[in-house]
Amino acid sequence: MRPEVCSLDEIGQGYAVCDPSFVTHTILAEGDSWFTVGGTALKYPWFTNLLFSLRFKKSTLIVNLARPGDTIKNMSQMGKYDFRDAINNLPLHAILLSAGGNDLIDKASLLVLPKSVWKNKSINSPKDYCNLGEIKYFLDNLTHHFIRLAKARGNKNIPIVTHTYDYPTPRNAPAKFFGVGLLGPWLIEVFKRAEVPKKDWRNVSDYLFNRLADHTVSLQNKINNFHVVDTRGTIKRAKITSGVSGDWLNEIHPNKAGYKKLAPKIVKKLYEFLP
């Protein structure tokens, strides 16, 4: 059964489909473009959204606070009024979170060393292209912001379920947004500026996303009632080409087929907590 996905503003406005009293499960979604829209290149752009690919056994309302390009740093700022408002006023069964990917992309130029630094090094692995000190600082900051958001939840009995990101391929495949035009690509530009050899782009990108994923998984031991679905290796990765490739719509967003593969893993974890 497909969930009803409503904004917080639509709750209490007389829409039956957005009324928690008419559904079995109510979930709060907070996150980035994986929960909103990853581009409008498809005939039906609303399918480029992980939430619409979820399927439940019973009626489910998802109250969606996600915004394209959002970061966990921004989400955690003062707990965001709308986040606190939803926590305090809705009968929530779970919080579904998509965060960390944009934080990594925003900081990637600091995490990847320029050629002037790595050219005289012996390159034996992807991490030799990376600033390990900056990566540690970045991950420590992520911990702070995830903990901050979790504290804003107030009620620790509400489980937080989040996911890792599957492996994007650095490539010239920008996202096309209605009314905005093209945004990105992101990763490929970082590697070009750092003059990382093209043959190593994928391995360096995978190294960074593995560090992010491993760190996110480790937070299960630091944050109460915090659960991570490790989705790495679930979807078919893109080739180094432009446009749709594999299960990817553009450089950093899956397409409908990709989200349909990721969705069952998310739902399976949610059902550990849904009544």
Beta strands, then each sheet from edge to edge (+ up, - down):
strand 1: 4-6
strand 2: 25-31
strand 3: 60-64
strand 4: 94-98
strand 5: 160-163
strand 6: 175-177
strand 7: 181-183
strand 8: 226-229
sheet 1: 1+ 3+ 2+ 4+ 5+ 8+
sheet 2: 6+ 7-
end
